[in-house]
Amino acid sequence: MRTAGLTACLLAAVVALAPAAAAAGDDQLGAVLKRAQQLRDLQVTAEEEVALGAAVSERVRERYGVVQDQAVHRYVSLVGSLLAEKSRRPDITWQFIVLDTDGVNTFAAPGGFIHVTRGALGLVANEAELAGVLAHEMIHVTGKHAVKAIQKGKAIQLGAQETLTGNKAVFLRAVDSTTEVVMAGFGRSEEIESDREATKLTEAAGYDPHGLPACLARISERNKADTEKQGLFASHPEMKERLEKIGRQIESERMVASITLEPRYHRHITYEPKPQAEIAAVAEGTSGLTGGGKGEATKPKEDEGATEAPKKKGFGLARLLKPGGEEKKSAQVTGSGASRGVDTERGAKGGPVKTAVTVALKAADIEAFRKEGNLR
């Protein structure tokens, strides 16, 4: 009886303690769930997008330098501004920046920061082609491709009450990720979308829609002897597929604009393209270029952004452009690396001056430019 009584007492004690234990467990579980609910995927406001793009643009400028020619920047900005008025985001304060490098490349940072290299301008044949190239990069901005890529990667999350620009560490991580996406290029679907929408945008402005495919074909010819895709649109789908898609689009949508403005282009742009074999490149393996690796770089997945992509040949883009964009001072400069299977265009040496060139355009300036070219 005493044993039975003791057992009964113990059982009663356990029953009495059970609610307390359950409550403690519920509290712990509740705390975990509350914290999980507090963390949320990265959200980027319009103001934060501009701040993010400005920081990325600073790194791109630090890497390649900026052409210190007001007239060149004004001309490129006028072409870009015409397109901006016809774009899906005419309210953005678009900025068009000419990078001081022989490499043929363009970069679109969030918030309206469009970069085109001096080498790319030398390869472009007329204003319609320039419009096509700028429009393609502008579609990456209007479609928020870089922002969506880092959101999809889920490497950056915010607390319930946090903002992107309110947390310096989180903001810098976002700048790192976005810079890598911008420098490495986008996935197949984003590039096809940009081709399609850029063709519509240039034609809407009155430019010959064949400008973009003509420039793409010239780039393809330039790169035909290389073992690796190079520079401008290096990460994009196979060129044949892209050209065929654009050609079918122009035909099916009955695009008839035919303005190319070649003479006007060459009045403002006098650069000559430099053969890849003659492009001076920052030596592979130098600090800030490869990140200590041997020719490794982030390359986007076929249908995704570059944030979570496997590494391929090239150079470490995330480490290439750290805050301030400084490279190792002793970095050597070599000739073309195309024969070694590296991206010569992207690895091209940049200019010494990093200061952005400010262009102030009035509505009357853009309208006069439009009328002069008989554009829409």
C-alpha positions in Angstrom: 0.0 0.0 0.0 2.8 2.4 0.8 4.4 1.6 -2.6 1.1 2.2 -4.3 0.6 5.4 -2.4 4.1 6.7 -3.3 3.5 5.9 -7.0 0.2 7.8 -6.9 1.9 10.8 -5.4 4.7 10.8 -8.0 2.1 10.5 -10.8 0.2 13.4 -9.3 3.4 15.5 -9.2 4.2 14.8 -12.8 0.6 15.7 -13.8 0.9 18.9 -11.9 4.2 19.9 -13.4 3.2 19.0 -17.0 1.3 22.2 -17.7 4.3 24.3 -16.6 6.7 22.3 -18.7 4.4 22.6 -21.7 4.1 26.3 -21.1 7.9 26.7 -21.0 8.2 24.7 -24.2 5.4 26.7 -25.8 7.2 29.9 -24.8 10.5 28.7 -26.4 8.7 27.6 -29.5 6.8 30.9 -29.6 10.0 32.8 -29.4 11.6 30.9 -32.3 8.5 31.4 -34.4 8.3 35.1 -33.5 12.0 35.5 -34.6 11.3 33.6 -37.8 8.4 35.9 -38.5 10.5 38.9 -37.8 13.0 38.0 -40.5 11.7 38.8 -43.9 13.0 38.6 -47.4 14.9 41.7 -48.7 12.5 44.5 -49.7 13.9 47.5 -51.6 12.0 50.8 -51.8 12.5 53.1 -54.8 14.8 55.3 -52.6 16.8 52.4 -51.5 17.1 51.1 -55.0 18.8 54.5 -56.0 21.1 54.3 -53.0 22.1 50.7 -53.9 22.7 51.6 -57.5 24.8 54.7 -56.6 27.0 52.5 -54.4 27.4 49.9 -57.2 28.1 52.6 -59.7 30.8 54.0 -57.5 32.6 50.7 -57.5 32.3 50.3 -61.3 33.7 53.8 -61.7 36.5 53.0 -59.4 37.4 49.9 -61.3 37.4 51.4 -64.8 37.6 55.2 -64.4 35.5 57.8 -66.1 36.1 59.6 -69.4 36.4 63.3 -68.5 34.7 64.6 -71.6 31.6 66.7 -71.0 30.6 66.7 -74.6 30.7 62.9 -74.9 28.7 62.5 -71.7 26.1 65.0 -72.9 25.6 63.3 -76.2 25.2 59.8 -74.6 22.9 61.3 -72.0 20.7 63.0 -74.7 20.2 59.6 -76.5 19.5 57.9 -73.2 17.1 60.6 -72.1 15.0 60.3 -75.3 14.7 56.6 -74.5 13.9 57.2 -70.9 10.9 59.3 -71.8 9.5 56.3 -73.6 10.5 53.7 -71.0 8.4 52.1 -68.2 10.1 54.2 -65.6 10.4 57.8 -66.9 10.4 59.1 -63.4 13.8 57.8 -62.6 16.7 60.3 -62.6 18.7 58.3 -65.2 22.5 58.7 -65.3 24.6 57.7 -68.3 28.3 57.2 -67.5 31.1 56.7 -70.0 33.8 54.4 -68.6 37.5 55.1 -69.5 38.6 51.7 -70.8 39.2 50.0 -74.2 37.2 47.0 -73.1 33.8 46.7 -74.9 31.2 46.5 -72.1 28.1 48.0 -70.5 26.8 47.7 -67.0 23.3 48.6 -65.6 23.1 49.3 -61.9 19.7 49.6 -60.1 18.1 53.0 -59.9 19.0 54.2 -63.4 22.8 54.1 -63.5 23.8 53.1 -67.0 27.5 52.6 -67.8 29.0 52.2 -71.3 32.7 51.9 -72.0 34.8 54.0 -74.4 35.6 50.8 -76.2 31.9 50.0 -76.7 31.3 53.5 -78.1 34.2 52.9 -80.6 32.6 49.7 -81.8 29.1 51.2 -82.2 28.5 52.4 -85.8 25.6 54.8 -85.4 23.1 56.4 -83.1 20.5 53.7 -83.6 23.0 51.1 -82.4 23.9 53.2 -79.4 20.2 53.6 -78.6 19.8 49.8 -78.8 22.7 49.1 -76.5 21.5 51.7 -73.9 17.9 50.5 -74.2 19.0 47.0 -73.5 20.7 48.0 -70.2 17.8 50.3 -69.3 15.5 47.3 -69.5 17.6 45.6 -66.8 16.8 48.6 -64.6 13.1 49.0 -65.4 12.7 45.2 -64.9 14.7 45.4 -61.6 16.7 42.4 -62.7 19.6 43.0 -60.3 17.3 43.6 -57.3 15.3 40.5 -58.1 18.5 38.4 -58.4 19.7 39.2 -54.9 16.2 38.8 -53.6 16.0 35.4 -55.2 19.3 34.4 -53.7 17.9 35.0 -50.2 21.4 35.7 -48.9 20.2 38.9 -47.3 17.2 39.1 -44.9 16.0 42.0 -42.8 14.4 42.2 -39.3 10.8 43.2 -39.1 11.7 46.8 -38.3 14.9 47.0 -40.3 15.4 48.9 -43.6 18.1 48.3 -46.2 19.8 51.6 -45.7 19.2 51.7 -42.0 21.7 48.8 -41.4 25.2 49.5 -42.7 26.4 45.9 -42.6 23.3 44.6 -44.4 23.5 47.5 -47.0 27.2 46.7 -47.7 26.3 43.0 -48.2 23.6 44.0 -50.6 26.1 46.2 -52.5 28.5 43.3 -52.7 25.9 41.0 -54.1 24.4 43.5 -56.5 27.9 44.5 -57.8 28.6 40.9 -58.5 25.3 40.4 -60.4 25.9 43.6 -62.4 29.4 42.8 -63.3 28.9 39.1 -64.1 25.7 39.6 -66.1 22.2 38.2 -66.0 20.5 34.9 -66.8 19.0 33.8 -70.1 15.4 34.9 -69.4 16.5 38.4 -68.3 18.7 38.9 -71.4 15.9 37.7 -73.8 13.5 40.1 -72.1 16.0 43.0 -72.4 16.5 42.3 -76.1 12.8 42.2 -76.8 11.8 45.2 -74.8 14.9 47.2 -75.9 13.8 46.6 -79.6 10.4 48.0 -78.8 11.8 51.0 -76.9 14.2 52.1 -79.6 11.5 51.8 -82.3 9.1 53.7 -80.1 11.7 56.5 -80.0 12.0 56.5 -83.8 15.3 54.6 -84.1 15.8 51.8 -86.6 15.1 48.7 -84.5 17.9 46.8 -86.4 20.4 48.9 -84.4 20.7 46.4 -81.5 21.0 43.2 -83.6 23.5 45.0 -85.9 25.7 45.8 -82.9 25.3 42.2 -81.5 26.4 40.8 -84.8 29.5 42.9 -84.8 30.3 41.8 -81.3 29.9 38.2 -82.3 32.3 38.7 -85.2 34.8 40.4 -82.8 34.6 37.4 -80.5 34.6 34.6 -83.1 38.2 33.5 -82.5 38.0 33.5 -78.7 37.6 30.4 -76.5 35.5 32.3 -74.0 32.7 34.8 -74.4 34.0 38.3 -74.0 32.8 41.5 -72.4 29.5 43.1 -73.6 26.7 40.5 -73.3 29.3 37.9 -72.5 26.9 36.0 -70.2 24.0 36.2 -72.6 22.3 33.4 -74.6 23.9 32.2 -77.8 24.1 35.0 -80.3 22.4 33.1 -83.2 19.3 32.5 -81.0 19.2 36.1 -80.0 19.5 37.5 -83.5 16.8 35.2 -84.8 14.4 36.2 -82.0 14.9 39.9 -82.6 14.5 39.4 -86.4 11.2 37.6 -85.9 10.0 40.3 -83.5 10.8 43.1 -85.9 9.0 41.3 -88.7 5.9 40.2 -86.7 5.4 43.6 -85.0 5.9 45.4 -88.3 8.5 47.8 -87.0 9.2 50.3 -89.7 11.4 53.1 -88.1 14.6 53.5 -90.1 16.5 56.4 -88.6 20.1 55.6 -87.8 21.8 59.0 -87.6 25.3 57.8 -88.4 26.7 61.3 -89.3 25.4 62.7 -86.0 26.9 59.9 -84.1 30.4 60.3 -85.6 30.3 64.1 -85.0 30.1 63.4 -81.3 31.9 60.1 -80.9 35.3 59.7 -82.5 36.7 56.7 -80.6 38.1 53.8 -82.6 37.6 50.2 -81.4 40.9 48.5 -80.3 41.4 44.8 -81.3 41.2 42.5 -78.3 44.8 41.4 -78.9 45.9 45.0 -78.2 43.8 45.7 -75.1 45.9 46.2 -72.0 44.5 44.2 -69.2 45.0 44.1 -65.4 47.2 41.0 -64.8 45.4 37.9 -63.8 46.0 36.9 -60.2 46.6 40.5 -58.9 44.9 41.5 -55.7 41.4 42.8 -56.2 41.0 41.0 -59.5 40.9 37.3 -58.9 40.4 37.3 -55.1 43.4 35.0 -54.8 42.1 32.4 -57.2 43.4 31.4 -60.5 41.0 32.7 -63.1 37.8 32.0 -61.3 34.7 34.2 -61.6 31.1 34.1 -60.8 29.0 33.4 -63.9 25.2 33.4 -63.8 23.1 30.2 -64.1 21.4 29.7 -67.4 18.0 31.0 -66.2 18.9 32.7 -63.0 20.8 35.8 -61.7 24.4 35.5 -60.8 24.2 35.7 -57.0 24.2 32.0 -56.3 25.9 30.8 -59.5 28.8 28.3 -59.7 32.2 29.7 -60.4 33.6 29.6 -63.9 36.7 30.9 -65.7 37.3 34.6 -65.4 37.9 36.5 -62.2 36.3 37.0 -58.8 33.9 39.9 -59.4 32.7 40.2 -55.9 36.2 40.7 -54.6 37.2 42.8 -57.6 35.1 45.7 -56.5 35.3 46.1 -52.7 34.3 49.4 -51.0 36.3 52.2 -52.6 37.1 49.9 -55.5 40.8 50.0 -54.9 43.0 47.4 -56.6 46.5 46.5 -55.5 48.8 49.4 -56.4 51.4 47.0 -57.8 48.9 45.3 -60.2 50.7 44.7 -63.4 49.2 45.3 -66.9 49.5 42.8 -69.7 48.3 42.3 -73.2 45.2 40.4 -74.2 44.3 37.4 -72.2 41.7 36.1 -74.7 44.0 33.3 -75.8 44.3 32.1 -72.2 40.5 31.8 -71.9 39.9 34.9 -69.8 37.5 37.8 -70.4 39.8 40.4 -71.9 37.0 43.0 -72.2 36.0 42.8 -68.6 39.6 42.6 -67.4 40.7 45.6 -69.4 42.8 48.3 -67.7 40.8 51.3 -66.6 41.6 55.0 -66.6 43.0 56.9 -63.6 40.2 59.5 -63.0 37.2 58.1 -61.2 35.1 61.3 -60.9 31.7 61.2 -62.3 30.9 63.8 -65.0 27.7 65.7 -64.3 25.3 66.5 -67.1 22.4 68.8 -66.6 19.8 68.5 -69.4 16.6 70.6 -69.7 13.5 69.5 -71.4 14.2 72.0 -74.2 17.6 70.3 -74.8 16.0 66.9 -75.2 13.3 68.3 -77.5 15.8 70.1 -79.7 17.8 66.9 -80.0 14.7 65.0 -80.9 13.7 67.4 -83.6 17.2 67.6 -85.0 17.2 63.8 -85.5 13.5 63.7 -86.7 12.8 61.3 -83.9 9.5 60.6 -82.2 
